[in-house]
């Protein structure tokens, strides 16, 4: 016969054992999720190295973030037809120095929910194109948000290949309000790549 005084202890032990088992299962599942996510190798291209070209950066961006992209010539054709919605994924300082005509600045790191809450009505106006300085931040944002945004953008979602560095290297203009603008690098090191890329 079971001693009634032992019943609470047995119940407590079972609860603790069950909680411990659940914790192990949750931890194991979390470890599985983390370890099965693709891990990108560290960025190794040094923009201060004279041997590193914008083409090298474009290839590395495409390798790390294989999202749909469009070349500046293709985007220029879209803009000429009045089709594209442009999202500028840079800081306010960069945007104020110069941006593509009609671009809407969105904060780097914005979530899909934040983008949709502010700009859902623009997504079906034509092709949606994200851009930044060289394509790193914009392709990262596309990677993080494409699954939620693409179904609402029937004309497609693209990353501008080479960003505004490539846009200006190809001789295309930026604007600053009503005045001509200029490309602004993310920092001084990327400024060296911009200097090597900008037509003289």
N, C-alpha and C positions, 0 to 999 in steps of 0.2 A: 504493500500500500504506500502511495506517495505521501510524504510529509507535506501538509498544506503550506508550511512555512517556507518550503523550498520552491514553491510555484513562482512567486515573484522573481526569485533569483534566476530560475530557468528561463522565464519570459524575458528578463533583461539580457541574459546571455544570448538568447536567440535574436533579439533586436539588434544587439551590438554586432553579432556575427553577420546578420543580414545587411546592416549598414556598411560593415567593412567590405563585404562582397560587392555591394553596389558601388562603393567608392573605387574599388579595383577595376570594375567594369567600365565606369565612367572615365577613369584615368587611362585605361587601355584604349578606349575609343578615341579620346583626345589625342593620345600619342599616335594612333593610327592616322588620324586626320592630318596632324602636323607632319608626320614623316612621309605621307603620300602626296603632299603638296609639292609641286615643282619648285626647286630652289635655284635661283639665278646665281651664277658665279659673280664675284665682285666685278664692278666696272673697272676695266684695266686701261682703257684709252685715256691718254693724258693730253688734254687740249693744248697744253703749253708746248708739247713736243712738235717741232716744225715738220716732222715726218707724218704726223697725224692730219689727215685731210677730212673735209666734210663728208666725202664719200665713205671714208672709213666709219665715221659716226653713223651715217645713214644705214650702212650694212649692219652695224652692231645693234642699233635700235630695232631694225627689222628682225634680227635673229632673236633678240630677247623678248620682243613683244610682237609676234606675228599677227598683227591686226590689219584689216583692209586699209590701204593708203592711196593717196592721190598725189601726183606730181604737181609742181606749181603751174605748169602749162595747162593741165587738166582743170585745176581750180580756177585759173584765170578764165577759161572757157565757161565754167559754171557761173562765175560772177558776171561775165559778159551777158549771159542770158538771164541774169537776175534770179538765179535759182538757189544758191547755197546759203545755209545758215552757218555762221562761223562762231566757234567758241574759242576764245583766247585763254589758254591755261597758263597764265603768267602772273607775276606780282603787279600791283598797281603801278609801281615805279616803271617797270618794263613797259606796261601797256601805255602809260602816259607819254613815254618817249616816242612811241610809234607803233601802229598796229595796222592790220589789214582793214580796208574800208568796210564799215558795217559790222565789224566784229563785236561780240558780246563777251566781256571778261567774266570768267568764272574762277573762283578761288581754287588754286591748286589743292588737291586732296578732297575736293567736294565729293559727296556720295551721290549715287544715282538718285536717291530720294530727294536730295537737295536740288539737284539739277531739274528733276521732274516738277518739283513744287514751284519753281520759278519760270521754267521755260518749256513746259509740256506742249503748249499751244504752238511753239515754233518748230517742233520736231518733224512735222509733216508738211512743211513749206517747201521742201526740196532736199537735196543732199545735205547732210550735217557733217561739218568738217571741224575737227579739233586741231589746234596747233599751239606750239610754244616756240622756244628759241631754236631748238634743233630736232625736236620730236620726242625727247625723252619723257617729259612730264605729260604731254598730251597722249602718248601711247600708253603710259601707265594708267592714266585716267580711263582711256578706252578699255583697257584690259579689265579694269575694276567695274565698269558700268555698262559695257556693251550688251550684256544679256538682258538688262532691264530696258535699255534705251532703243536697241535695234528694232524690236517689234513695233515701236511707235513711229519709226522713221522709215517710211515705205520706199524712199528714194536712196537709202543707204547711209551708212555712217563711216567716215574716213578719217585717217590721220594725215596731216600734210607732211609729205616726205621732206625731211631736211628742215622743216620749220621755216621761220622767217629768215634764218641765215641763208637757206637755199633760195627763198623767194627773192631776197635782195641781191644775192650772188648772180641770179639770172637777170638782174636789171629791172626788177619790178619794184614799184613804189609802195611805201607805207604812208599813213596819214597820222597827223597829230591835230585833232580838231579839224579846222579848215586849212591847216598848213601841212607841208610835207613833213613826214616823220622819219625817224631813223631806227635801225635795229639796236636794241639794248641787250647786252649779254647778261646771262644769269649771274656771273661774277667775273672777277678779273681774269681768271684762268681761261674761261670760255671767251672772254674778250680777245684773247690772243688768237684763238681760232677764227673769230669774227674778223679780226684785222687781216688775217691771211686770206680770208674768203671774199671780203668786200671788194668789188671792182674799184680800181683807182682811176 
